[in-house]
Amino acid sequence: MTSCPAAGGPAAGSFMNGTRLIARLALAALLAAAAGPAPVPAADKSAEYRAVVDRLRQTGLAGERAAEFLARIVSAGPRLTGSPQAAAAVEITRRLMEEQGLARVHTEPVEVGRWVRGEIAEAAVAASPRRPAVPLAVCALGGSVATPDRGLAAPVIEVGSLDEVDTLGDRVRGRIVFYNRPMDRRLAEPFAAYGGAADQRVGGASRAARHGAVAVLVRSLTFRTDRHPHTGRLVYEPGTTRIPAAAIATADADLLSRLLREEKNVAVSLRLDCRDLGRTASANVVGEITGSEIPEEIVLLGGHLDSWDLSVGAHDDAAGCAVALEALALLRDLGLKPRRTVRAVAFMDEEFGGTGGRAYAASPLRRGERHIVAAESDRGGFTPAALAIGGRDGRARDRIMPYAQLFAPFGAASVVPGGGGVDVAPLVEQGAAPAAVLVNAQSYFDVHHSALDVLDAVQPRELELQAIILAALAWIMAEEGI
Ligand SMILES: [Zn+2]
């Protein structure tokens, strides 16, 4: 009982008499008994599951099939939502599922938006008496409006937060607001550092527009200092003027910041020809191993098929689709017939608003189905670090905990609460337990949403480890139920 600070504190004896101490210890013993030992499954299937996981390991690690699936998916090219490449990826994934002998392979319609980057993304610091003009590496943020055809030019004002824009108020009028707060390097968890800086990209344009800014530049979300801008979605507030928004590479952000310190008055020109093409038809891709006893109960493994358009989005998130598919292929290799259905879903449009995840959950095809677990792989195809499984009452995690040590050889040293993602959030709202393989993502944001997220950035064995963990999770949960 280390959770009772008073009993163990250095001053405890000085004001606690003997009787009270004994009563306290008795209470502690009682509480310990009530808490009981670690949960034991109704029927301990450790030996049975260990044998399955052992076969998954031998089959999975003998090859690099997850990476082969990945290569097939990225062969479609950059798969921006609504693009012809995204449509090609739907067809490739459908074919892959059929080739792997999955059941009920089909696509489900999703209506998505279509934004295109265009050809032009130019920015430069205007020449000063001391130096020539300095080009800046920028790219449009996803969803940005274009600049006027000839571009725009305005003095720049640097800020560290959205609140600072409010504080400056009228002083940003007519200017380009430059958001330059870096991801916090002191945080060990890269997703936390990303989450702590992403508000500038998502909401920076509208906040600046409220006060009359003409455009925004946003420091790219990466720990690296380089010349690759990282894109990502912005969200315009309804009723606020839509102003152009671009990501600026970190090295260029540092340079611009230095020039602002040295010269005070610095003007930047910006030219973007991105545009919105309205709504279009797209699809999620679905395939499964149908449950032998309770087919209407489903363990879902998913990733998102769309990507950003500066590269093929190998980590984000062709990797997630590849590991979901490989997990099912491994179960099929072993000839396993799960009691409940194990389903792979390649979702469309995670990056531009999650319409695929919502369409899947709301589809009439879901009638009579109950998703017990919804696992999403969207953290990069890196070495596993833990298995996360959540759910309101913790019952899904209780089912897995007795077998937690089976995941350790693949890197998942612990089973922790959590999991899920944008695509499965609507299913989680309906009661599914979220899950995810947590990974060592220290290098994820080096490539995330940039030109660097290419096939070679994914290490095939690391990817295969994720697939094995997902296959084991799916098998156990399909056997156990919730
Ligand atoms: Zn993603």
Boltz pocket constraint, residues with backbone or C-beta under 6 A from the ligand:
constraints:
  - pocket:
      binder: B
      contacts: [[A, 304], [A, 316], [A, 317], [A, 350], [A, 378]]
      max_distance: 6.0
